[in-house]
Amino acid sequence: MTTTEQRIALVIGATGGIGGEAASALIRHGWTVRALTRRAQPGRAGIEWIEGDAMVAADVARAARGVQLIVHAANPPGYKNWGKLVLPMIDNTIAAAKVEGARILLPGTVYNFGLETFPLIDETAPQAPTTRKGKIRVEMERRLKAASAQGAPVLIVRAGDFFGPHAGNNWFGQAVVKSGAPVKSVTEPSAKGLAHAWAYLPDLAETMARLLDHADRLAAFEVFHFGGHMLAWGEMAASVRRVTGQPKLPVMSFPWWLVVALSPMVRIFGEMAEMRYLWRAPLVLDDRKLQAFLGDVPQTPLDSAVAASLRGLGCLDHPLPAGEGGTRRVAVGG
């Protein structure tokens, strides 16, 4: 496709963190963007909102007519009903993409991998997760790989834990700091002395858009790892201290003992406890393939990324200006 031809993308999950940032990045790169939503959304330049449900195949097919790309960023918030929702939604996306001959873009996670692949994980690492969510992620990618041989090319970009000005449900805004209030302390979820992969969503979305600018070089089934910010225990907290101007801001370890103890009674704690292993071992995404492909991978300096994230979460005195850092912060899962 030449740069003069119209490129149309459907974003499923545009009201969420990565979906919203992906929509913004695609618009910057000249795409016309549609977004599937269950509820009416405020007008936003560059996006055509289409009413429908990602769980309804006919809705997805209707929204996808004439598109060259479907961004599958649908993700049930708080891990709720993953087993019943995640696979039917990806099946609906695959069916629509096959009809249109559209590429599917999936923001991937590290859930696919067990401890045997740590600490440095590349795109070819074996996928043998022991968690329920990890097994669902592996099955998603298996179905996508099959679809890529049936007329629907696939691009998967895996990344670490999300943070950003409009990241929605994420560890940064729900554990590291408290959303909607001035920062009084910082919590570090990982074990001391370990590196952990964090993905700043505007950088991740820009990376995806740049990859799509070179779609002619992509294989039918292509996977990249996005390295992001590799932070040891205390580095995220140190950045928050610098950004807030509070060098003595208390830094605490995450109360995993409490999460584990309450996990049988509190569903969300049970879901968190299942993924605890990701914070107890060093986790680094090997992004050499991405570096070789793009040459220049976007990476916002950590303090700038943290400042934008805190403003977006309402944790700094000055709110995030309209349009800065990506899409507006609204509920995940549209």
VOPAGU-2260 file (C-alpha; in pm, 1 decimal, decimal comma):
REM VOPAGU-2260
SITE   aa  ch    i         X         Y         Z
SITE  MET   A    0       0,0       0,0       0,0
SITE  THR   A    1     135,9     343,1     -89,8
SITE  THR   A    2     133,2     632,2     152,5
SITE  THR   A    3    -131,9     808,7     -59,1
SITE  GLU   A    4    -386,5     530,8      -8,3
SITE  GLN   A    5    -628,9     550,7     281,3
SITE  ARG   A    6    -550,1     320,9     571,1
SITE  ILE   A    7    -842,9     235,7     796,3
SITE  ALA   A    8    -805,0      69,6    1135,2
SITE  LEU   A    9   -1062,4     -65,7    1377,4
SITE  VAL   A   10    -957,6     -43,5    1740,9
SITE  ILE   A   11   -1136,6    -278,2    1979,2
SITE  GLY   A   12   -1077,1    -150,3    2331,1
SITE  ALA   A   13   -1009,1     213,5    2241,7
SITE  THR   A   14   -1150,9     332,4    2574,4
SITE  GLY   A   15    -878,0     141,7    2756,4
SITE  GLY   A   16    -513,4     222,8    2813,1
SITE  ILE   A   17    -321,4      59,4    2529,2
SITE  GLY   A   18    -619,3      73,6    2291,4
SITE  GLY   A   19    -654,8     446,8    2340,0
SITE  GLU   A   20    -283,6     510,4    2296,3
SITE  ALA   A   21    -277,9     288,2    1986,1
SITE  ALA   A   22    -563,0     489,6    1836,3
SITE  SER   A   23    -373,0     814,1    1899,3
SITE  ALA   A   24     -53,0     676,6    1746,6
SITE  LEU   A   25    -232,2     546,3    1437,8
SITE  ILE   A   26    -398,3     883,9    1382,9
SITE  ARG   A   27     -58,0    1053,0    1403,3
SITE  HIS   A   28      68,2     809,6    1139,5
SITE  GLY   A   29    -211,1     889,8     895,7
SITE  TRP   A   30    -462,5     616,7     968,8
SITE  THR   A   31    -837,5     666,5     975,1
SITE  VAL   A   32    -953,5     512,9    1302,2
SITE  ARG   A   33   -1280,7     351,0    1398,0
SITE  ALA   A   34   -1348,0     238,5    1752,3
SITE  LEU   A   35   -1599,7     -16,6    1874,4
SITE  THR   A   36   -1779,3      87,1    2191,9
SITE  ARG   A   37   -2070,5     -42,8    2395,5
SITE  ARG   A   38   -2154,7     302,7    2528,2
SITE  ALA   A   39   -2172,1     650,8    2379,0
SITE  GLN   A   40   -1836,9     830,3    2396,2
SITE  PRO   A   41   -1751,4    1201,7    2386,2
SITE  GLY   A   42   -1638,2    1324,5    2046,8
SITE  ARG   A   43   -1270,1    1294,3    1977,6
SITE  ALA   A   44   -1087,1    1422,3    1672,0
SITE  GLY   A   45    -981,5    1147,8    1435,6
SITE  ILE   A   46   -1200,1     867,9    1577,0
SITE  GLU   A   47   -1530,9     739,3    1444,8
SITE  TRP   A   48   -1711,3     567,0    1730,4
SITE  ILE   A   49   -1919,3     265,9    1627,2
SITE  GLU   A   50   -2169,3     121,7    1871,4
SITE  GLY   A   51   -2128,1    -248,4    1926,5
SITE  ASP   A   52   -1996,1    -524,5    2150,0
SITE  ALA   A   53   -1672,0    -718,1    2100,5
SITE  MET   A   54   -1859,6   -1027,8    2222,4
SITE  VAL   A   55   -2103,7   -1004,6    1929,2
SITE  ALA   A   56   -1952,5   -1134,8    1607,0
SITE  ALA   A   57   -2194,0    -940,0    1387,1
SITE  ASP   A   58   -2103,3    -613,2    1558,1
SITE  VAL   A   59   -1732,6    -671,5    1503,5
SITE  ALA   A   60   -1786,1    -773,1    1141,1
SITE  ARG   A   61   -1994,2    -462,5    1073,4
SITE  ALA   A   62   -1738,5    -229,9    1230,8
SITE  ALA   A   63   -1453,3    -398,5    1040,9
SITE  ARG   A   64   -1590,6    -356,6     688,9
SITE  GLY   A   65   -1324,9    -211,9     462,8
SITE  VAL   A   66   -1047,8    -196,1     723,9
SITE  GLN   A   67    -687,4    -300,9     672,9
SITE  LEU   A   68    -609,9    -338,5    1044,1
SITE  ILE   A   69    -788,0    -454,0    1358,6
SITE  VAL   A   70    -620,8    -362,6    1687,4
SITE  HIS   A   71    -740,3    -616,1    1942,3
SITE  ALA   A   72    -692,5    -432,4    2272,0
SITE  ALA   A   73   -1004,2    -563,5    2444,1
SITE  ASN   A   74    -924,7    -674,7    2796,2
SITE  PRO   A   75   -1178,7    -744,2    3073,7
SITE  PRO   A   76   -1081,4    -508,6    3358,9
SITE  GLY   A   77    -961,9    -652,1    3685,8
SITE  TYR   A   78    -918,6    -997,6    3526,2
SITE  LYS   A   79   -1297,8   -1039,3    3553,1
SITE  ASN   A   80   -1445,2   -1327,8    3354,7
SITE  TRP   A   81   -1129,4   -1388,5    3154,5
SITE  GLY   A   82   -1219,7   -1750,5    3093,3
SITE  LYS   A   83   -1558,4   -1660,9    2944,2
SITE  LEU   A   84   -1473,0   -1343,4    2752,1
SITE  VAL   A   85   -1117,8   -1340,6    2621,0
SITE  LEU   A   86   -1128,4   -1627,3    2370,8
SITE  PRO   A   87   -1473,4   -1549,5    2222,9
SITE  MET   A   88   -1362,2   -1189,8    2164,2
SITE  ILE   A   89   -1043,1   -1290,5    1982,3
SITE  ASP   A   90   -1245,1   -1537,0    1774,6
SITE  ASN   A   91   -1476,5   -1255,7    1663,4
SITE  THR   A   92   -1178,0   -1041,3    1568,1
SITE  ILE   A   93   -1022,0   -1328,4    1373,1
SITE  ALA   A   94   -1344,5   -1397,9    1184,3
SITE  ALA   A   95   -1380,2   -1033,1    1082,4
SITE  ALA   A   96   -1014,0   -1005,0     983,3
SITE  LYS   A   97   -1037,9   -1311,4     760,1
SITE  VAL   A   98   -1332,1   -1164,1     570,6
SITE  GLU   A   99   -1156,7    -830,6     519,6
SITE  GLY   A  100    -804,8    -965,3     472,4
SITE  ALA   A  101    -703,0    -731,3     753,4
SITE  ARG   A  102    -397,8    -756,4     976,1
SITE  ILE   A  103    -458,1    -815,1    1348,1
SITE  LEU   A  104    -243,6    -624,9    1597,3
SITE  LEU   A  105    -235,6    -775,3    1946,6
SITE  PRO   A  106     -67,5    -600,7    2240,0
SITE  GLY   A  107      89,3    -904,5    2407,8
SITE  THR   A  108     196,4    -970,6    2765,0
SITE  VAL   A  109     452,1   -1178,3    2953,5
SITE  TYR   A  110     179,2   -1401,7    3095,7
SITE  ASN   A  111     268,9   -1658,0    2825,6
SITE  PHE   A  112     595,7   -1744,7    2998,2
SITE  GLY   A  113     686,8   -1949,8    3301,6
SITE  LEU   A  114     990,6   -1913,3    3524,1
SITE  GLU   A  115    1196,9   -2151,8    3311,1
SITE  THR   A  116    1232,5   -1879,0    3046,4
SITE  PHE   A  117    1353,0   -1606,7    3285,8
SITE  PRO   A  118    1543,3   -1377,6    3312,8
SITE  LEU   A  119    1597,1   -1281,6    2945,3
SITE  ILE   A  120    1297,2   -1367,7    2726,9
SITE  ASP   A  121    1308,9   -1346,9    2348,6
SITE  GLU   A  122    1035,3   -1403,9    2090,8
SITE  THR   A  123    1120,3   -1773,1    2048,5
SITE  ALA   A  124    1111,6   -1865,5    2418,1
SITE  PRO   A  125     894,7   -2171,3    2493,2
SITE  GLN   A  126     548,6   -2096,2    2626,1
SITE  ALA   A  127     455,0   -2328,5    2910,6
SITE  PRO   A  128     269,7   -2114,2    3164,6
SITE  THR   A  129     127,6   -2264,7    3480,3
SITE  THR   A  130    -131,0   -1989,9    3539,6
SITE  ARG   A  131    -484,5   -1983,2    3402,9
SITE  LYS   A  132    -441,0   -1641,6    3243,7
SITE  GLY   A  133    -111,3   -1745,3    3090,4
SITE  LYS   A  134    -271,7   -2050,2    2930,1
SITE  ILE   A  135    -547,3   -1830,8    2786,5
SITE  ARG   A  136    -285,3   -1596,8    2639,6
SITE  VAL   A  137    -103,8   -1888,6    2479,0
SITE  GLU   A  138    -429,9   -2011,5    2327,6
SITE  MET   A  139    -502,3   -1662,0    2190,8
SITE  GLU   A  140    -167,9   -1659,5    2012,5
SITE  ARG   A  141    -219,2   -2015,3    1884,7
SITE  ARG   A  142    -548,1   -1912,5    1724,1
SITE  LEU   A  143    -389,1   -1599,9    1580,0
SITE  LYS   A  144    -105,7   -1800,6    1426,5
SITE  ALA   A  145    -358,4   -2029,1    1260,0
SITE  ALA   A  146    -546,3   -1725,0    1128,5
SITE  SER   A  147    -225,4   -1581,2     982,3
SITE  ALA   A  148    -210,6   -1880,2     748,6
SITE  GLN   A  149    -573,1   -1820,3     645,4
SITE  GLY   A  150    -557,6   -1465,8     509,6
SITE  ALA   A  151    -534,8   -1260,4     829,4
SITE  PRO   A  152    -173,4   -1156,3     899,0
SITE  VAL   A  153     -83,8   -1098,1    1263,6
SITE  LEU   A  154     148,5    -863,4    1451,0
SITE  ILE   A  155     204,3    -924,7    1823,1
SITE  VAL   A  156     406,2    -682,7    2034,5
SITE  ARG   A  157     467,8    -816,5    2385,6
SITE  ALA   A  158     552,4    -577,3    2666,7
SITE  GLY   A  159     591,0    -561,3    3042,8
SITE  ASP   A  160     366,8    -392,0    3298,2
SITE  PHE   A  161     190,0     -85,1    3162,9
SITE  PHE   A  162     213,3     267,2    3296,6
SITE  GLY   A  163     121,8     597,2    3139,9
SITE  PRO   A  164    -100,2     903,9    3163,6
SITE  HIS   A  165    -412,7     708,9    3070,4
SITE  ALA   A  166    -316,1     350,6    3144,3
SITE  GLY   A  167    -643,8     237,7    3304,9
SITE  ASN   A  168    -615,1     -68,5    3529,9
SITE  ASN   A  169    -245,7    -119,7    3599,9
SITE  TRP   A  170       5,1    -180,6    3876,3
SITE  PHE   A  171     143,1     172,6    3863,2
SITE  GLY   A  172    -187,1     345,3    3937,9
SITE  GLN   A  173    -325,3      80,1    4171,3
SITE  ALA   A  174     -21,4     -28,6    4370,3
SITE  VAL   A  175     285,6     191,7    4314,1
SITE  VAL   A  176      88,4     509,9    4387,8
SITE  LYS   A  177    -272,0     587,7    4478,4
SITE  SER   A  178    -468,0     738,6    4191,4
SITE  GLY   A  179    -649,5    1067,8    4239,7
SITE  ALA   A  180    -450,9    1191,9    4538,5
SITE  PRO   A  181    -115,9    1361,9    4606,0
SITE  VAL   A  182     165,2    1109,9    4644,6
SITE  LYS   A  183     235,5    1033,4    5010,0
SITE  SER   A  184     429,6     709,2    4962,3
SITE  VAL   A  185     550,5     474,2    4690,8
SITE  THR   A  186     513,6      96,7    4683,9
SITE  GLU   A  187     752,7    -134,8    4499,1
SITE  PRO   A  188     580,8    -461,0    4391,6
SITE  SER   A  189     896,0    -647,9    4287,1
SITE  ALA   A  190    1142,6    -825,5    4514,0
SITE  LYS   A  191    1452,9    -633,1    4613,3
SITE  GLY   A  192    1748,8    -667,1    4380,2
SITE  LEU   A  193    1542,4    -777,2    4078,7
SITE  ALA   A  194    1487,3    -606,7    3743,6
SITE  HIS   A  195    1134,0    -577,2    3609,8
SITE  ALA   A  196    1004,6    -468,5    3269,0
SITE  TRP   A  197     777,6    -162,2    3257,5
SITE  ALA   A  198     616,9     -36,9    2934,8
SITE  TYR   A  199     528,6     332,3    2896,9
SITE  LEU   A  200     214,3     314,2    2686,0
SITE  PRO   A  201     274,2     614,0    2455,5
SITE  ASP   A  202     613,1     462,4    2362,7
SITE  LEU   A  203     461,4     117,7    2309,0
SITE  ALA   A  204     183,7     255,2    2089,4
SITE  GLU   A  205     426,2     463,1    1883,5
SITE  THR   A  206     640,0     152,8    1834,8
SITE  MET   A  207     339,4     -38,0    1703,1
SITE  ALA   A  208     252,2     240,4    1460,5
SITE  ARG   A  209     610,2     250,8    1330,6
SITE  LEU   A  210     609,8    -124,9    1275,7
SITE  LEU   A  211     290,2     -91,7    1072,9
SITE  ASP   A  212     454,3     178,8     861,9
SITE  HIS   A  213     680,5    -104,1     743,4
SITE  ALA   A  214     406,6    -361,5     693,7
SITE  ASP   A  215     567,5    -475,4     368,3
SITE  ARG   A  216     860,1    -609,5     573,6
SITE  LEU   A  217     645,3    -798,0     825,1
SITE  ALA   A  218     591,4   -1172,1     804,1
SITE  ALA   A  219     238,3   -1314,8     801,4
SITE  PHE   A  220     286,5   -1395,4    1170,1
SITE  GLU   A  221     526,6   -1153,8    1336,1
SITE  VAL   A  222     617,5   -1116,9    1702,9
SITE  PHE   A  223     832,8    -848,3    1866,0
SITE  HIS   A  224     933,9    -785,3    2225,3
SITE  PHE   A  225     927,1    -427,4    2351,9
SITE  GLY   A  226    1195,3    -379,3    2615,7
SITE  GLY   A  227    1066,8     -57,6    2769,6
SITE  HIS   A  228    1216,3      50,0    3102,1
SITE  MET   A  229    1403,5    -222,5    3291,0
SITE  LEU   A  230    1392,5    -110,3    3653,0
SITE  ALA   A  231    1547,0    -261,6    3961,5
SITE  TRP   A  232    1375,0    -236,2    4298,0
SITE  GLY   A  233    1372,6     128,5    4406,1
SITE  GLU   A  234    1425,9     286,1    4063,1
SITE  MET   A  235    1057,1     359,7    4000,1
SITE  ALA   A  236    1027,9     498,8    4352,8
SITE  ALA   A  237    1337,5     714,7    4300,6
SITE  SER   A  238    1180,8     862,1    3988,3
SITE  VAL   A  239     856,4     938,9    4172,4
SITE  ARG   A  240    1060,8    1111,6    4442,9
SITE  ARG   A  241    1239,4    1326,6    4185,4
SITE  VAL   A  242     923,2    1415,5    3995,0
SITE  THR   A  243     727,0    1509,6    4306,8
SITE  GLY   A  244    1020,9    1690,5    4464,5
SITE  GLN   A  245     998,4    1471,0    4773,9
SITE  PRO   A  246    1341,1    1311,7    4826,2
SITE  LYS   A  247    1230,2    1154,2    5154,9
SITE  LEU   A  248     904,2    1008,5    5025,5
SITE  PRO   A  249     848,0     675,1    5206,4
SITE  VAL   A  250     912,6     365,0    4994,1
SITE  MET   A  251     738,3      43,5    5092,9
SITE  SER   A  252     738,0    -315,0    4975,1
SITE  PHE   A  253     412,9    -452,3    4840,2
SITE  PRO   A  254     218,7    -653,9    5105,0
SITE  TRP   A  255     215,6    -980,8    4913,4
SITE  TRP   A  256     160,8   -1172,4    5237,5
SITE  LEU   A  257    -175,0    -997,6    5279,7
SITE  VAL   A  258    -276,8   -1055,2    4917,6
SITE  VAL   A  259    -197,2   -1426,6    4948,8
SITE  ALA   A  260    -375,7   -1455,0    5282,6
SITE  LEU   A  261    -693,5   -1292,0    5151,9
SITE  SER   A  262    -686,2   -1448,4    4805,9
SITE  PRO   A  263    -937,9   -1725,0    4893,9
SITE  MET   A  264   -1194,1   -1462,0    4998,3
SITE  VAL   A  265   -1122,8   -1171,0    4761,1
SITE  ARG   A  266   -1136,1   -1253,3    4388,6
SITE  ILE   A  267    -902,6    -976,9    4270,5
SITE  PHE   A  268    -644,2   -1079,1    4532,1
SITE  GLY   A  269    -663,1   -1434,4    4405,0
SITE  GLU   A  270    -594,7   -1313,0    4051,8
SITE  MET   A  271    -302,5   -1102,0    4172,7
SITE  ALA   A  272    -156,1   -1385,5    4378,2
SITE  GLU   A  273    -158,4   -1612,2    4072,9
SITE  MET   A  274      71,8   -1369,4    3888,5
SITE  ARG   A  275     302,2   -1308,5    4186,6
SITE  TYR   A  276     584,1   -1505,8    4022,6
SITE  LEU   A  277     632,3   -1221,5    3771,5
SITE  TRP   A  278     748,2    -997,9    4057,9
SITE  ARG   A  279     966,0   -1253,6    4237,0
SITE  ALA   A  280    1214,5   -1325,6    3957,6
SITE  PRO   A  281    1413,1   -1101,0    3722,6
SITE  LEU   A  282    1219,5   -1037,4    3402,6
SITE  VAL   A  283    1379,5    -870,8    3099,7
SITE  LEU   A  284    1228,7    -870,7    2752,1
SITE  ASP   A  285    1494,2    -919,3    2484,4
SITE  ASP   A  286    1418,8    -649,0    2227,3
SITE  ARG   A  287    1715,2    -699,0    1992,6
SITE  LYS   A  288    1485,4    -809,5    1711,3
SITE  LEU   A  289    1280,1    -489,5    1748,0
SITE  GLN   A  290    1593,9    -274,2    1763,5
SITE  ALA   A  291    1725,7    -434,9    1445,1
SITE  PHE   A  292    1395,2    -388,6    1263,9
SITE  LEU   A  293    1323,3     -26,5    1358,0
SITE  GLY   A  294    1671,2     100,4    1436,7
SITE  ASP   A  295    1528,6     363,2    1671,1
SITE  VAL   A  296    1278,2     241,0    1929,4
SITE  PRO   A  297    1082,9     514,6    2112,0
SITE  GLN   A  298    1174,4     555,9    2478,1
SITE  THR   A  299    1061,7     854,1    2681,6
SITE  PRO   A  300    1304,3     936,6    2965,2
SITE  LEU   A  301    1182,3     771,6    3285,1
SITE  ASP   A  302    1120,0    1090,8    3483,1
SITE  SER   A  303     920,6    1244,1    3196,2
SITE  ALA   A  304     714,9     926,3    3164,2
SITE  VAL   A  305     651,4     911,5    3538,6
SITE  ALA   A  306     556,8    1281,1    3550,1
SITE  ALA   A  307     303,2    1237,8    3269,3
SITE  SER   A  308     165,5     926,1    3437,4
SITE  LEU   A  309     124,1    1098,4    3773,3
SITE  ARG   A  310     -48,5    1395,8    3612,7
SITE  GLY   A  311    -282,7    1166,2    3423,7
SITE  LEU   A  312    -367,8     982,8    3745,7
SITE  GLY   A  313    -445,1    1309,0    3925,2
SITE  CYS   A  314    -146,5    1275,3    4158,9
SITE  LEU   A  315      23,8    1606,0    4075,8
SITE  ASP   A  316    -100,4    1959,4    4128,9
SITE  HIS   A  317    -116,7    2035,6    3758,0
SITE  PRO   A  318    -354,0    1805,9    3564,3
SITE  LEU   A  319    -249,8    1657,0    3231,5
SITE  PRO   A  320    -325,4    1902,5    2948,3
SITE  ALA   A  321    -583,1    1782,7    2696,2
SITE  GLY   A  322    -420,9    1562,4    2434,4
SITE  GLU   A  323     -86,5    1516,3    2613,3
SITE  GLY   A  324      50,6    1166,3    2626,6
SITE  GLY   A  325    -226,7    1003,3    2424,7
SITE  THR   A  326    -597,1     947,5    2466,4
SITE  ARG   A  327    -812,5    1054,8    2755,0
SITE  ARG   A  328    -841,3     831,0    3057,9
SITE  VAL   A  329   -1170,2     644,8    3058,7
SITE  ALA   A  330   -1288,4     301,9    3166,1
SITE  VAL   A  331   -1114,4      -2,3    3025,2
SITE  GLY   A  332   -1298,1    -236,9    2794,7
SITE  GLY   A  333   -1534,5      11,9    2622,0
